[in-house]
Amino acid sequence: MASRDFSGEEIVNVLQKFGYRHDRTRGDHAILKYTHPETGEKRTVTVPLHDRVRIGTLQNIADQCGAENFHDWCEWIDEHR
């Protein structure tokens, strides 16, 4: 089973490895932008830079990333951190 215990910094680092770019920081939240290379679809993802991101917030981040399956998304983050 994949971990669901991630820090905001770990999530940001994984997303940046896969084409998300840091747009700005607002308070203790990193705002990341992503443009799909083939479709041009744009996404904005907000990640709180906390030591441990709560499960509901983690689900919101996965939704913002376009994840179809939350469990699979957590596995993907866990594998690439």
mmCIF file as gemmi writes it, N, C-alpha and C atoms, coordinates in Angstrom:
data_model
loop_
_atom_site.group_PDB
_atom_site.id
_atom_site.type_symbol
_atom_site.label_atom_id
_atom_site.label_alt_id
_atom_site.label_comp_id
_atom_site.label_asym_id
_atom_site.label_entity_id
_atom_site.label_seq_id
_atom_site.pdbx_PDB_ins_code
_atom_site.Cartn_x
_atom_site.Cartn_y
_atom_site.Cartn_z
_atom_site.occupancy
_atom_site.B_iso_or_equiv
_atom_site.pdbx_formal_charge
_atom_site.auth_seq_id
_atom_site.auth_asym_id
_atom_site.pdbx_PDB_model_num
ATOM 1 N N . MET Axp A 1 ? 0.841 -1.192 0 1 0 ? 1 A 1
ATOM 2 C CA . MET Axp A 1 ? 0 0 0 1 0 ? 1 A 1
ATOM 3 C C . MET Axp A 1 ? 0.877 1.243 0 1 0 ? 1 A 1
ATOM 4 N N . ALA Axp A 2 ? 0.505 2.203 -0.773 1 0 ? 2 A 1
ATOM 5 C CA . ALA Axp A 2 ? 1.28 3.443 -0.895 1 0 ? 2 A 1
ATOM 6 C C . ALA Axp A 2 ? 1.102 4.299 0.351 1 0 ? 2 A 1
ATOM 7 N N . SER Axp A 3 ? 2.142 5.016 0.653 1 0 ? 3 A 1
ATOM 8 C CA . SER Axp A 3 ? 2.083 5.958 1.762 1 0 ? 3 A 1
ATOM 9 C C . SER Axp A 3 ? 1.161 7.11 1.399 1 0 ? 3 A 1
ATOM 10 N N . ARG Axp A 4 ? 0.559 7.678 2.407 1 0 ? 4 A 1
ATOM 11 C CA . ARG Axp A 4 ? -0.224 8.898 2.215 1 0 ? 4 A 1
ATOM 12 C C . ARG Axp A 4 ? 0.316 9.977 3.131 1 0 ? 4 A 1
ATOM 13 N N . ASP Axp A 5 ? 1.536 9.792 3.565 1 0 ? 5 A 1
ATOM 14 C CA . ASP Axp A 5 ? 2.183 10.712 4.488 1 0 ? 5 A 1
ATOM 15 C C . ASP Axp A 5 ? 3.26 11.479 3.719 1 0 ? 5 A 1
ATOM 16 N N . PHE Axp A 6 ? 2.854 12.615 3.149 1 0 ? 6 A 1
ATOM 17 C CA . PHE Axp A 6 ? 3.76 13.413 2.327 1 0 ? 6 A 1
ATOM 18 C C . PHE Axp A 6 ? 3.856 14.818 2.883 1 0 ? 6 A 1
ATOM 19 N N . SER Axp A 7 ? 5.028 15.408 2.722 1 0 ? 7 A 1
ATOM 20 C CA . SER Axp A 7 ? 5.162 16.832 3.035 1 0 ? 7 A 1
ATOM 21 C C . SER Axp A 7 ? 4.845 17.612 1.759 1 0 ? 7 A 1
ATOM 22 N N . GLY Axp A 8 ? 4.52 18.864 1.923 1 0 ? 8 A 1
ATOM 23 C CA . GLY Axp A 8 ? 4.258 19.703 0.765 1 0 ? 8 A 1
ATOM 24 C C . GLY Axp A 8 ? 5.475 19.807 -0.141 1 0 ? 8 A 1
ATOM 25 N N . GLU Axp A 9 ? 6.647 19.888 0.464 1 0 ? 9 A 1
ATOM 26 C CA . GLU Axp A 9 ? 7.882 19.995 -0.323 1 0 ? 9 A 1
ATOM 27 C C . GLU Axp A 9 ? 8.112 18.744 -1.166 1 0 ? 9 A 1
ATOM 28 N N . GLU Axp A 10 ? 7.81 17.561 -0.611 1 0 ? 10 A 1
ATOM 29 C CA . GLU Axp A 10 ? 7.959 16.324 -1.386 1 0 ? 10 A 1
ATOM 30 C C . GLU Axp A 10 ? 7.025 16.325 -2.587 1 0 ? 10 A 1
ATOM 31 N N . ILE Axp A 11 ? 5.8 16.75 -2.387 1 0 ? 11 A 1
ATOM 32 C CA . ILE Axp A 11 ? 4.829 16.789 -3.487 1 0 ? 11 A 1
ATOM 33 C C . ILE Axp A 11 ? 5.294 17.759 -4.569 1 0 ? 11 A 1
ATOM 34 N N . VAL Axp A 12 ? 5.729 18.944 -4.167 1 0 ? 12 A 1
ATOM 35 C CA . VAL Axp A 12 ? 6.217 19.942 -5.125 1 0 ? 12 A 1
ATOM 36 C C . VAL Axp A 12 ? 7.394 19.384 -5.918 1 0 ? 12 A 1
ATOM 37 N N . ASN Axp A 13 ? 8.34 18.747 -5.24 1 0 ? 13 A 1
ATOM 38 C CA . ASN Axp A 13 ? 9.525 18.207 -5.923 1 0 ? 13 A 1
ATOM 39 C C . ASN Axp A 13 ? 9.145 17.155 -6.96 1 0 ? 13 A 1
ATOM 40 N N . VAL Axp A 14 ? 8.214 16.265 -6.62 1 0 ? 14 A 1
ATOM 41 C CA . VAL Axp A 14 ? 7.787 15.237 -7.577 1 0 ? 14 A 1
ATOM 42 C C . VAL Axp A 14 ? 7.087 15.881 -8.773 1 0 ? 14 A 1
ATOM 43 N N . LEU Axp A 15 ? 6.177 16.8 -8.508 1 0 ? 15 A 1
ATOM 44 C CA . LEU Axp A 15 ? 5.454 17.441 -9.611 1 0 ? 15 A 1
ATOM 45 C C . LEU Axp A 15 ? 6.403 18.206 -10.534 1 0 ? 15 A 1
ATOM 46 N N . GLN Axp A 16 ? 7.42 18.843 -9.962 1 0 ? 16 A 1
ATOM 47 C CA . GLN Axp A 16 ? 8.382 19.577 -10.794 1 0 ? 16 A 1
ATOM 48 C C . GLN Axp A 16 ? 9.191 18.637 -11.674 1 0 ? 16 A 1
ATOM 49 N N . LYS Axp A 17 ? 9.453 17.42 -11.22 1 0 ? 17 A 1
ATOM 50 C CA . LYS Axp A 17 ? 10.168 16.433 -12.038 1 0 ? 17 A 1
ATOM 51 C C . LYS Axp A 17 ? 9.377 16.084 -13.299 1 0 ? 17 A 1
ATOM 52 N N . PHE Axp A 18 ? 8.053 16.281 -13.232 1 0 ? 18 A 1
ATOM 53 C CA . PHE Axp A 18 ? 7.184 15.881 -14.334 1 0 ? 18 A 1
ATOM 54 C C . PHE Axp A 18 ? 6.548 17.057 -15.055 1 0 ? 18 A 1
ATOM 55 N N . GLY Axp A 19 ? 7.237 18.195 -15.044 1 0 ? 19 A 1
ATOM 56 C CA . GLY Axp A 19 ? 6.831 19.296 -15.9 1 0 ? 19 A 1
ATOM 57 C C . GLY Axp A 19 ? 6.037 20.418 -15.256 1 0 ? 19 A 1
ATOM 58 N N . TYR Axp A 20 ? 5.705 20.284 -13.981 1 0 ? 20 A 1
ATOM 59 C CA . TYR Axp A 20 ? 5.037 21.395 -13.298 1 0 ? 20 A 1
ATOM 60 C C . TYR Axp A 20 ? 6.109 22.428 -12.963 1 0 ? 20 A 1
ATOM 61 N N . ARG Axp A 21 ? 5.753 23.701 -13.111 1 0 ? 21 A 1
ATOM 62 C CA . ARG Axp A 21 ? 6.726 24.747 -12.783 1 0 ? 21 A 1
ATOM 63 C C . ARG Axp A 21 ? 6.197 25.589 -11.632 1 0 ? 21 A 1
ATOM 64 N N . HIS Axp A 22 ? 7.121 25.99 -10.783 1 0 ? 22 A 1
ATOM 65 C CA . HIS Axp A 22 ? 6.751 26.829 -9.644 1 0 ? 22 A 1
ATOM 66 C C . HIS Axp A 22 ? 6.433 28.217 -10.172 1 0 ? 22 A 1
ATOM 67 N N . ASP Axp A 23 ? 5.204 28.655 -9.982 1 0 ? 23 A 1
ATOM 68 C CA . ASP Axp A 23 ? 4.775 29.963 -10.462 1 0 ? 23 A 1
ATOM 69 C C . ASP Axp A 23 ? 5.009 31.03 -9.41 1 0 ? 23 A 1
ATOM 70 N N . ARG Axp A 24 ? 4.581 30.721 -8.179 1 0 ? 24 A 1
ATOM 71 C CA . ARG Axp A 24 ? 4.764 31.688 -7.088 1 0 ? 24 A 1
ATOM 72 C C . ARG Axp A 24 ? 4.482 30.989 -5.763 1 0 ? 24 A 1
ATOM 73 N N . THR Axp A 25 ? 4.826 31.665 -4.69 1 0 ? 25 A 1
ATOM 74 C CA . THR Axp A 25 ? 4.489 31.205 -3.354 1 0 ? 25 A 1
ATOM 75 C C . THR Axp A 25 ? 3.616 32.267 -2.728 1 0 ? 25 A 1
ATOM 76 N N . ARG Axp A 26 ? 2.53 31.833 -2.157 1 0 ? 26 A 1
ATOM 77 C CA . ARG Axp A 26 ? 1.607 32.757 -1.511 1 0 ? 26 A 1
ATOM 78 C C . ARG Axp A 26 ? 1.425 32.277 -0.076 1 0 ? 26 A 1
ATOM 79 N N . GLY Axp A 27 ? 1.994 33.022 0.858 1 0 ? 27 A 1
ATOM 80 C CA . GLY Axp A 27 ? 1.977 32.576 2.246 1 0 ? 27 A 1
ATOM 81 C C . GLY Axp A 27 ? 2.794 31.309 2.361 1 0 ? 27 A 1
ATOM 82 N N . ASP Axp A 28 ? 2.168 30.235 2.844 1 0 ? 28 A 1
ATOM 83 C CA . ASP Axp A 28 ? 2.875 28.959 2.933 1 0 ? 28 A 1
ATOM 84 C C . ASP Axp A 28 ? 2.349 27.955 1.902 1 0 ? 28 A 1
ATOM 85 N N . HIS Axp A 29 ? 1.911 28.477 0.75 1 0 ? 29 A 1
ATOM 86 C CA . HIS Axp A 29 ? 1.407 27.629 -0.327 1 0 ? 29 A 1
ATOM 87 C C . HIS Axp A 29 ? 2.189 27.883 -1.618 1 0 ? 29 A 1
ATOM 88 N N . ALA Axp A 30 ? 2.637 26.789 -2.242 1 0 ? 30 A 1
ATOM 89 C CA . ALA Axp A 30 ? 3.297 26.878 -3.541 1 0 ? 30 A 1
ATOM 90 C C . ALA Axp A 30 ? 2.222 26.748 -4.618 1 0 ? 30 A 1
ATOM 91 N N . ILE Axp A 31 ? 2.278 27.628 -5.6 1 0 ? 31 A 1
ATOM 92 C CA . ILE Axp A 31 ? 1.359 27.577 -6.737 1 0 ? 31 A 1
ATOM 93 C C . ILE Axp A 31 ? 2.17 27.064 -7.928 1 0 ? 31 A 1
ATOM 94 N N . LEU Axp A 32 ? 1.742 25.931 -8.465 1 0 ? 32 A 1
ATOM 95 C CA . LEU Axp A 32 ? 2.428 25.32 -9.598 1 0 ? 32 A 1
ATOM 96 C C . LEU Axp A 32 ? 1.543 25.391 -10.827 1 0 ? 32 A 1
ATOM 97 N N . LYS Axp A 33 ? 2.162 25.53 -11.978 1 0 ? 33 A 1
ATOM 98 C CA . LYS Axp A 33 ? 1.441 25.568 -13.261 1 0 ? 33 A 1
ATOM 99 C C . LYS Axp A 33 ? 1.928 24.414 -14.133 1 0 ? 33 A 1
ATOM 100 N N . TYR Axp A 34 ? 1.021 23.903 -14.939 1 0 ? 34 A 1
ATOM 101 C CA . TYR Axp A 34 ? 1.368 22.824 -15.855 1 0 ? 34 A 1
ATOM 102 C C . TYR Axp A 34 ? 0.591 23.003 -17.143 1 0 ? 34 A 1
ATOM 103 N N . THR Axp A 35 ? 1.259 22.811 -18.264 1 0 ? 35 A 1
ATOM 104 C CA . THR Axp A 35 ? 0.615 22.798 -19.571 1 0 ? 35 A 1
ATOM 105 C C . THR Axp A 35 ? 0.939 21.463 -20.229 1 0 ? 35 A 1
ATOM 106 N N . HIS Axp A 36 ? -0.097 20.709 -20.557 1 0 ? 36 A 1
ATOM 107 C CA . HIS Axp A 36 ? 0.099 19.402 -21.185 1 0 ? 36 A 1
ATOM 108 C C . HIS Axp A 36 ? 0.739 19.624 -22.555 1 0 ? 36 A 1
ATOM 109 N N . PRO Axp A 37 ? 1.853 18.936 -22.837 1 0 ? 37 A 1
ATOM 110 C CA . PRO Axp A 37 ? 2.576 19.18 -24.092 1 0 ? 37 A 1
ATOM 111 C C . PRO Axp A 37 ? 1.804 18.827 -25.359 1 0 ? 37 A 1
ATOM 112 N N . GLU Axp A 38 ? 0.888 17.867 -25.286 1 0 ? 38 A 1
ATOM 113 C CA . GLU Axp A 38 ? 0.169 17.445 -26.486 1 0 ? 38 A 1
ATOM 114 C C . GLU Axp A 38 ? -1.167 18.159 -26.661 1 0 ? 38 A 1
ATOM 115 N N . THR Axp A 39 ? -1.897 18.329 -25.565 1 0 ? 39 A 1
ATOM 116 C CA . THR Axp A 39 ? -3.245 18.896 -25.674 1 0 ? 39 A 1
ATOM 117 C C . THR Axp A 39 ? -3.298 20.394 -25.37 1 0 ? 39 A 1
ATOM 118 N N . GLY Axp A 40 ? -2.266 20.908 -24.72 1 0 ? 40 A 1
ATOM 119 C CA . GLY Axp A 40 ? -2.267 22.314 -24.346 1 0 ? 40 A 1
ATOM 120 C C . GLY Axp A 40 ? -3.114 22.612 -23.119 1 0 ? 40 A 1
ATOM 121 N N . GLU Axp A 41 ? -3.706 21.569 -22.51 1 0 ? 41 A 1
ATOM 122 C CA . GLU Axp A 41 ? -4.518 21.744 -21.305 1 0 ? 41 A 1
ATOM 123 C C . GLU Axp A 41 ? -3.653 22.327 -20.185 1 0 ? 41 A 1
ATOM 124 N N . LYS Axp A 42 ? -4.198 23.334 -19.505 1 0 ? 42 A 1
ATOM 125 C CA . LYS Axp A 42 ? -3.461 23.999 -18.435 1 0 ? 42 A 1
ATOM 126 C C . LYS Axp A 42 ? -4.057 23.646 -17.085 1 0 ? 42 A 1
ATOM 127 N N . ARG Axp A 43 ? -3.173 23.471 -16.122 1 0 ? 43 A 1
ATOM 128 C CA . ARG Axp A 43 ? -3.59 23.163 -14.751 1 0 ? 43 A 1
ATOM 129 C C . ARG Axp A 43 ? -2.853 24.075 -13.781 1 0 ? 43 A 1
ATOM 130 N N . THR Axp A 44 ? -3.542 24.435 -12.727 1 0 ? 44 A 1
ATOM 131 C CA . THR Axp A 44 ? -2.939 25.158 -11.624 1 0 ? 44 A 1
ATOM 132 C C . THR Axp A 44 ? -3.139 24.304 -10.381 1 0 ? 44 A 1
ATOM 133 N N . VAL Axp A 45 ? -2.048 24.048 -9.663 1 0 ? 45 A 1
ATOM 134 C CA . VAL Axp A 45 ? -2.087 23.2 -8.487 1 0 ? 45 A 1
ATOM 135 C C . VAL Axp A 45 ? -1.533 23.991 -7.31 1 0 ? 45 A 1
ATOM 136 N N . THR Axp A 46 ? -2.268 23.992 -6.205 1 0 ? 46 A 1
ATOM 137 C CA . THR Axp A 46 ? -1.847 24.671 -4.994 1 0 ? 46 A 1
ATOM 138 C C . THR Axp A 46 ? -1.456 23.629 -3.959 1 0 ? 46 A 1
ATOM 139 N N . VAL Axp A 47 ? -0.214 23.739 -3.458 1 0 ? 47 A 1
ATOM 140 C CA . VAL Axp A 47 ? 0.292 22.77 -2.486 1 0 ? 47 A 1
ATOM 141 C C . VAL Axp A 47 ? 0.713 23.507 -1.219 1 0 ? 47 A 1
ATOM 142 N N . PRO Axp A 48 ? 0.112 23.152 -0.068 1 0 ? 48 A 1
ATOM 143 C CA . PRO Axp A 48 ? 0.542 23.77 1.179 1 0 ? 48 A 1
ATOM 144 C C . PRO Axp A 48 ? 1.92 23.23 1.553 1 0 ? 48 A 1
ATOM 145 N N . LEU Axp A 49 ? 2.812 24.103 1.949 1 0 ? 49 A 1
ATOM 146 C CA . LEU Axp A 49 ? 4.172 23.692 2.282 1 0 ? 49 A 1
ATOM 147 C C . LEU Axp A 49 ? 4.265 23.3 3.759 1 0 ? 49 A 1
ATOM 148 N N . HIS Axp A 50 ? 3.443 22.342 4.138 1 0 ? 50 A 1
ATOM 149 C CA . HIS Axp A 50 ? 3.4 21.85 5.51 1 0 ? 50 A 1
ATOM 150 C C . HIS Axp A 50 ? 4.264 20.607 5.636 1 0 ? 50 A 1
ATOM 151 N N . ASP Axp A 51 ? 4.636 20.277 6.865 1 0 ? 51 A 1
ATOM 152 C CA . ASP Axp A 51 ? 5.437 19.075 7.103 1 0 ? 51 A 1
ATOM 153 C C . ASP Axp A 51 ? 4.661 17.804 6.749 1 0 ? 51 A 1
ATOM 154 N N . ARG Axp A 52 ? 3.36 17.843 6.966 1 0 ? 52 A 1
ATOM 155 C CA . ARG Axp A 52 ? 2.502 16.709 6.625 1 0 ? 52 A 1
ATOM 156 C C . ARG Axp A 52 ? 1.198 17.256 6.062 1 0 ? 52 A 1
ATOM 157 N N . VAL Axp A 53 ? 0.867 16.84 4.835 1 0 ? 53 A 1
ATOM 158 C CA . VAL Axp A 53 ? -0.35 17.313 4.175 1 0 ? 53 A 1
ATOM 159 C C . VAL Axp A 53 ? -1.491 16.38 4.565 1 0 ? 53 A 1
ATOM 160 N N . ARG Axp A 54 ? -2.586 16.949 5.03 1 0 ? 54 A 1
ATOM 161 C CA . ARG Axp A 54 ? -3.75 16.152 5.45 1 0 ? 54 A 1
ATOM 162 C C . ARG Axp A 54 ? -4.37 15.429 4.268 1 0 ? 54 A 1
ATOM 163 N N . ILE Axp A 55 ? -5.054 14.331 4.567 1 0 ? 55 A 1
ATOM 164 C CA . ILE Axp A 55 ? -5.605 13.462 3.536 1 0 ? 55 A 1
ATOM 165 C C . ILE Axp A 55 ? -6.604 14.187 2.622 1 0 ? 55 A 1
ATOM 166 N N . GLY Axp A 56 ? -7.469 15.009 3.178 1 0 ? 56 A 1
ATOM 167 C CA . GLY Axp A 56 ? -8.434 15.739 2.355 1 0 ? 56 A 1
ATOM 168 C C . GLY Axp A 56 ? -7.746 16.713 1.416 1 0 ? 56 A 1
ATOM 169 N N . THR Axp A 57 ? -6.713 17.379 1.919 1 0 ? 57 A 1
ATOM 170 C CA . THR Axp A 57 ? -5.933 18.307 1.095 1 0 ? 57 A 1
ATOM 171 C C . THR Axp A 57 ? -5.193 17.535 0.014 1 0 ? 57 A 1
ATOM 172 N N . LEU Axp A 58 ? -4.679 16.37 0.377 1 0 ? 58 A 1
ATOM 173 C CA . LEU Axp A 58 ? -3.985 15.516 -0.583 1 0 ? 58 A 1
ATOM 174 C C . LEU Axp A 58 ? -4.933 15.103 -1.714 1 0 ? 58 A 1
ATOM 175 N N . GLN Axp A 59 ? -6.179 14.795 -1.369 1 0 ? 59 A 1
ATOM 176 C CA . GLN Axp A 59 ? -7.167 14.448 -2.387 1 0 ? 59 A 1
ATOM 177 C C . GLN Axp A 59 ? -7.453 15.632 -3.303 1 0 ? 59 A 1
ATOM 178 N N . ASN Axp A 60 ? -7.515 16.83 -2.735 1 0 ? 60 A 1
ATOM 179 C CA . ASN Axp A 60 ? -7.73 18.028 -3.555 1 0 ? 60 A 1
ATOM 180 C C . ASN Axp A 60 ? -6.569 18.259 -4.514 1 0 ? 60 A 1
ATOM 181 N N . ILE Axp A 61 ? -5.351 18.038 -4.049 1 0 ? 61 A 1
ATOM 182 C CA . ILE Axp A 61 ? -4.169 18.208 -4.91 1 0 ? 61 A 1
ATOM 183 C C . ILE Axp A 61 ? -4.228 17.197 -6.052 1 0 ? 61 A 1
ATOM 184 N N . ALA Axp A 62 ? -4.568 15.95 -5.729 1 0 ? 62 A 1
ATOM 185 C CA . ALA Axp A 62 ? -4.684 14.914 -6.765 1 0 ? 62 A 1
ATOM 186 C C . ALA Axp A 62 ? -5.738 15.307 -7.802 1 0 ? 62 A 1
ATOM 187 N N . ASP Axp A 63 ? -6.868 15.849 -7.342 1 0 ? 63 A 1
ATOM 188 C CA . ASP Axp A 63 ? -7.919 16.303 -8.264 1 0 ? 63 A 1
ATOM 189 C C . ASP Axp A 63 ? -7.408 17.431 -9.159 1 0 ? 63 A 1
ATOM 190 N N . GLN Axp A 64 ? -6.677 18.375 -8.576 1 0 ? 64 A 1
ATOM 191 C CA . GLN Axp A 64 ? -6.126 19.492 -9.352 1 0 ? 64 A 1
ATOM 192 C C . GLN Axp A 64 ? -5.137 18.992 -10.399 1 0 ? 64 A 1
ATOM 193 N N . CYS Axp A 65 ? -4.458 17.887 -10.103 1 0 ? 65 A 1
ATOM 194 C CA . CYS Axp A 65 ? -3.506 17.297 -11.05 1 0 ? 65 A 1
ATOM 195 C C . CYS Axp A 65 ? -4.209 16.466 -12.124 1 0 ? 65 A 1
ATOM 196 N N . GLY Axp A 66 ? -5.5 16.241 -11.954 1 0 ? 66 A 1
ATOM 197 C CA . GLY Axp A 66 ? -6.241 15.461 -12.935 1 0 ? 66 A 1
ATOM 198 C C . GLY Axp A 66 ? -6.176 13.966 -12.693 1 0 ? 66 A 1
ATOM 199 N N . ALA Axp A 67 ? -5.819 13.558 -11.485 1 0 ? 67 A 1
ATOM 200 C CA . ALA Axp A 67 ? -5.716 12.129 -11.174 1 0 ? 67 A 1
ATOM 201 C C . ALA Axp A 67 ? -7.092 11.473 -11.257 1 0 ? 67 A 1
ATOM 202 N N . GLU Axp A 68 ? -7.138 10.326 -11.893 1 0 ? 68 A 1
ATOM 203 C CA . GLU Axp A 68 ? -8.394 9.584 -11.988 1 0 ? 68 A 1
ATOM 204 C C . GLU Axp A 68 ? -8.593 8.672 -10.787 1 0 ? 68 A 1
ATOM 205 N N . ASN Axp A 69 ? -7.489 8.258 -10.166 1 0 ? 69 A 1
ATOM 206 C CA . ASN Axp A 69 ? -7.552 7.35 -9.027 1 0 ? 69 A 1
ATOM 207 C C . ASN Axp A 69 ? -6.624 7.868 -7.932 1 0 ? 69 A 1
ATOM 208 N N . PHE Axp A 70 ? -7.189 8.217 -6.792 1 0 ? 70 A 1
ATOM 209 C CA . PHE Axp A 70 ? -6.41 8.801 -5.703 1 0 ? 70 A 1
ATOM 210 C C . PHE Axp A 70 ? -5.327 7.844 -5.197 1 0 ? 70 A 1
ATOM 211 N N . HIS Axp A 71 ? -5.67 6.572 -5.033 1 0 ? 71 A 1
ATOM 212 C CA . HIS Axp A 71 ? -4.7 5.589 -4.541 1 0 ? 71 A 1
ATOM 213 C C . HIS Axp A 71 ? -3.513 5.48 -5.501 1 0 ? 71 A 1
ATOM 214 N N . ASP Axp A 72 ? -3.795 5.401 -6.799 1 0 ? 72 A 1
ATOM 215 C CA . ASP Axp A 72 ? -2.714 5.313 -7.801 1 0 ? 72 A 1
ATOM 216 C C . ASP Axp A 72 ? -1.859 6.567 -7.792 1 0 ? 72 A 1
ATOM 217 N N . TRP Axp A 73 ? -2.477 7.732 -7.601 1 0 ? 73 A 1
ATOM 218 C CA . TRP Axp A 73 ? -1.725 8.985 -7.556 1 0 ? 73 A 1
ATOM 219 C C . TRP Axp A 73 ? -0.787 8.995 -6.358 1 0 ? 73 A 1
ATOM 220 N N . CYS Axp A 74 ? -1.265 8.518 -5.204 1 0 ? 74 A 1
ATOM 221 C CA . CYS Axp A 74 ? -0.414 8.449 -4.01 1 0 ? 74 A 1
ATOM 222 C C . CYS Axp A 74 ? 0.765 7.503 -4.243 1 0 ? 74 A 1
ATOM 223 N N . GLU Axp A 75 ? 0.511 6.377 -4.896 1 0 ? 75 A 1
ATOM 224 C CA . GLU Axp A 75 ? 1.6 5.45 -5.23 1 0 ? 75 A 1
ATOM 225 C C . GLU Axp A 75 ? 2.629 6.127 -6.128 1 0 ? 75 A 1
ATOM 226 N N . TRP Axp A 76 ? 2.142 6.884 -7.111 1 0 ? 76 A 1
ATOM 227 C CA . TRP Axp A 76 ? 3.023 7.589 -8.037 1 0 ? 76 A 1
ATOM 228 C C . TRP Axp A 76 ? 3.895 8.61 -7.297 1 0 ? 76 A 1
ATOM 229 N N . ILE Axp A 77 ? 3.301 9.38 -6.401 1 0 ? 77 A 1
ATOM 230 C CA . ILE Axp A 77 ? 4.065 10.349 -5.606 1 0 ? 77 A 1
ATOM 231 C C . ILE Axp A 77 ? 5.083 9.612 -4.755 1 0 ? 77 A 1
ATOM 232 N N . ASP Axp A 78 ? 4.649 8.526 -4.099 1 0 ? 78 A 1
ATOM 233 C CA . ASP Axp A 78 ? 5.524 7.756 -3.217 1 0 ? 78 A 1
ATOM 234 C C . ASP Axp A 78 ? 6.722 7.18 -3.978 1 0 ? 78 A 1
ATOM 235 N N . GLU Axp A 79 ? 6.485 6.681 -5.181 1 0 ? 79 A 1
ATOM 236 C CA . GLU Axp A 79 ? 7.559 6.086 -6 1 0 ? 79 A 1
ATOM 237 C C . GLU Axp A 79 ? 8.593 7.099 -6.464 1 0 ? 79 A 1
ATOM 238 N N . HIS Axp A 80 ? 8.176 8.337 -6.643 1 0 ? 80 A 1
ATOM 239 C CA . HIS Axp A 80 ? 9.065 9.34 -7.238 1 0 ? 80 A 1
ATOM 240 C C . HIS Axp A 80 ? 9.64 10.354 -6.261 1 0 ? 80 A 1
ATOM 241 N N . ARG Axp A 81 ? 9.323 10.216 -4.987 1 0 ? 81 A 1
ATOM 242 C CA . ARG Axp A 81 ? 9.883 11.201 -4.046 1 0 ? 81 A 1
ATOM 243 C C . ARG Axp A 81 ? 11.291 10.884 -3.658 1 0 ? 81 A 1
